[in-house]
Amino acid sequence: MTQVTTRPTSPTVLLPSCETAPATLLSDLAQLTKPRIAAMVALTVWLGYAVIPGVSTWLAPVGAMLGAALAAMGAAALNQTFERDTDALMERTR
């Protein structure tokens, strides 16, 4: 296993401009927030509520699912932001 001793320069972060097509912006946001992982997290929360006896309202599970999904999406975006230097070193994530 070879060890890399030099770090690449930080990649330039490009912010979307007003001219960016909405479909492209939505695609970029979907790639950044990993919605399939967030959906799995929300499903796990729902399954947790499904096994609790006596939950008669639908508001608590829906609110918990939404909160957990948003937290997972935020964590995915932060992870990609913080790991961009090390991801640039790996062949698969370059």
Short mmCIF file of the C-alpha atoms (twelve columns), coordinates in Angstrom:
data_MODEL
# 
_entry.id   MODEL 
# 
loop_
_atom_site.group_PDB 
_atom_site.id 
_atom_site.type_symbol 
_atom_site.label_atom_id 
_atom_site.label_alt_id 
_atom_site.label_comp_id 
_atom_site.label_asym_id 
_atom_site.label_seq_id 
_atom_site.Cartn_x 
_atom_site.Cartn_y 
_atom_site.Cartn_z 
_atom_site.pdbx_PDB_model_num 
ATOM 1  C CA . MET A 1  0.000   0.000  0.000   1 
ATOM 2  C CA . THR A 2  1.490   3.329  -0.998  1 
ATOM 3  C CA . GLN A 3  1.170   6.343  1.199   1 
ATOM 4  C CA . VAL A 4  0.523   9.756  -0.262  1 
ATOM 5  C CA . THR A 5  2.476   12.489 1.485   1 
ATOM 6  C CA . THR A 6  1.323   15.510 -0.464  1 
ATOM 7  C CA . ARG A 7  -2.156  16.955 -0.279  1 
ATOM 8  C CA . PRO A 8  -3.848  18.328 -3.371  1 
ATOM 9  C CA . THR A 9  -4.901  21.904 -3.475  1 
ATOM 10 C CA . SER A 10 -8.467  22.569 -2.407  1 
ATOM 11 C CA . PRO A 11 -10.908 22.305 -5.299  1 
ATOM 12 C CA . THR A 12 -12.752 25.426 -6.261  1 
ATOM 13 C CA . VAL A 13 -16.305 25.463 -4.967  1 
ATOM 14 C CA . LEU A 14 -18.706 26.735 -7.597  1 
ATOM 15 C CA . LEU A 15 -21.996 28.123 -6.437  1 
ATOM 16 C CA . PRO A 16 -24.983 27.866 -8.758  1 
ATOM 17 C CA . SER A 17 -25.751 31.037 -10.627 1 
ATOM 18 C CA . CYS A 18 -29.179 32.434 -11.425 1 
ATOM 19 C CA . GLU A 19 -28.810 31.113 -14.975 1 
ATOM 20 C CA . THR A 20 -28.546 27.499 -13.781 1 
ATOM 21 C CA . ALA A 21 -31.407 25.419 -15.116 1 
ATOM 22 C CA . PRO A 22 -33.802 24.263 -12.372 1 
ATOM 23 C CA . ALA A 23 -33.443 20.631 -13.457 1 
ATOM 24 C CA . THR A 24 -29.670 20.833 -13.102 1 
ATOM 25 C CA . LEU A 25 -29.947 22.494 -9.700  1 
ATOM 26 C CA . LEU A 26 -32.376 19.838 -8.458  1 
ATOM 27 C CA . SER A 27 -30.122 17.097 -9.785  1 
ATOM 28 C CA . ASP A 28 -27.135 18.623 -7.990  1 
ATOM 29 C CA . LEU A 29 -29.089 18.943 -4.744  1 
ATOM 30 C CA . ALA A 30 -30.252 15.344 -5.016  1 
ATOM 31 C CA . GLN A 31 -26.681 14.187 -5.532  1 
ATOM 32 C CA . LEU A 32 -25.500 16.269 -2.568  1 
ATOM 33 C CA . THR A 33 -28.199 15.231 -0.091  1 
ATOM 34 C CA . LYS A 34 -28.431 11.504 -0.961  1 
ATOM 35 C CA . PRO A 35 -32.258 11.185 -0.859  1 
ATOM 36 C CA . ARG A 36 -32.257 7.371  -1.092  1 
ATOM 37 C CA . ILE A 37 -30.274 7.133  2.146   1 
ATOM 38 C CA . ALA A 38 -32.593 9.692  3.768   1 
ATOM 39 C CA . ALA A 39 -35.590 7.614  2.665   1 
ATOM 40 C CA . MET A 40 -34.095 4.531  4.323   1 
ATOM 41 C CA . VAL A 41 -33.601 6.530  7.526   1 
ATOM 42 C CA . ALA A 42 -37.215 7.746  7.385   1 
ATOM 43 C CA . LEU A 43 -38.420 4.176  6.818   1 
ATOM 44 C CA . THR A 44 -36.458 3.043  9.866   1 
ATOM 45 C CA . VAL A 45 -38.128 5.746  11.966  1 
ATOM 46 C CA . TRP A 46 -41.548 4.693  10.686  1 
ATOM 47 C CA . LEU A 47 -40.819 1.059  11.534  1 
ATOM 48 C CA . GLY A 48 -39.876 2.171  15.042  1 
ATOM 49 C CA . TYR A 49 -43.259 3.843  15.433  1 
ATOM 50 C CA . ALA A 50 -45.021 0.841  13.861  1 
ATOM 51 C CA . VAL A 51 -43.923 -1.480 16.673  1 
ATOM 52 C CA . ILE A 52 -45.024 0.907  19.451  1 
ATOM 53 C CA . PRO A 53 -48.466 -0.084 20.691  1 
ATOM 54 C CA . GLY A 54 -51.018 2.666  21.144  1 
ATOM 55 C CA . VAL A 55 -49.718 5.352  18.753  1 
ATOM 56 C CA . SER A 56 -53.045 6.680  17.542  1 
ATOM 57 C CA . THR A 57 -51.994 9.876  15.818  1 
ATOM 58 C CA . TRP A 58 -50.226 10.112 12.479  1 
ATOM 59 C CA . LEU A 59 -48.582 13.455 13.255  1 
ATOM 60 C CA . ALA A 60 -45.814 12.194 15.545  1 
ATOM 61 C CA . PRO A 61 -44.435 9.556  13.143  1 
ATOM 62 C CA . VAL A 62 -44.633 11.901 10.149  1 
ATOM 63 C CA . GLY A 63 -42.851 14.669 12.050  1 
ATOM 64 C CA . ALA A 64 -40.169 12.277 13.261  1 
ATOM 65 C CA . MET A 65 -39.705 10.868 9.767   1 
ATOM 66 C CA . LEU A 66 -39.385 14.343 8.257   1 
ATOM 67 C CA . GLY A 67 -36.931 15.466 10.931  1 
ATOM 68 C CA . ALA A 68 -34.799 12.344 10.591  1 
ATOM 69 C CA . ALA A 69 -34.746 12.628 6.783   1 
ATOM 70 C CA . LEU A 70 -33.709 16.282 6.918   1 
ATOM 71 C CA . ALA A 71 -30.989 15.477 9.462   1 
ATOM 72 C CA . ALA A 72 -29.687 12.665 7.236   1 
ATOM 73 C CA . MET A 73 -29.658 14.967 4.194   1 
ATOM 74 C CA . GLY A 74 -27.772 17.645 6.113   1 
ATOM 75 C CA . ALA A 75 -25.271 15.098 7.381   1 
ATOM 76 C CA . ALA A 76 -24.689 13.821 3.842   1 
ATOM 77 C CA . ALA A 77 -24.048 17.339 2.563   1 
ATOM 78 C CA . LEU A 78 -21.673 18.126 5.432   1 
ATOM 79 C CA . ASN A 79 -19.840 14.834 4.942   1 
ATOM 80 C CA . GLN A 80 -19.225 15.578 1.273   1 
ATOM 81 C CA . THR A 81 -18.038 19.075 2.138   1 
ATOM 82 C CA . PHE A 82 -15.636 17.969 4.880   1 
ATOM 83 C CA . GLU A 83 -14.266 14.965 2.974   1 
ATOM 84 C CA . ARG A 84 -13.608 16.603 -0.390  1 
ATOM 85 C CA . ASP A 85 -9.829  16.802 0.182   1 
ATOM 86 C CA . THR A 86 -9.454  13.120 1.050   1 
ATOM 87 C CA . ASP A 87 -11.984 12.053 -1.585  1 
ATOM 88 C CA . ALA A 88 -9.852  13.786 -4.202  1 
ATOM 89 C CA . LEU A 89 -7.026  11.354 -3.360  1 
ATOM 90 C CA . MET A 90 -9.053  8.198  -3.988  1 
ATOM 91 C CA . GLU A 91 -9.551  6.842  -7.490  1 
ATOM 92 C CA . ARG A 92 -13.255 5.985  -7.020  1 
ATOM 93 C CA . THR A 93 -14.298 9.350  -5.579  1 
ATOM 94 C CA . ARG A 94 -12.055 11.589 -7.650  1 
# 
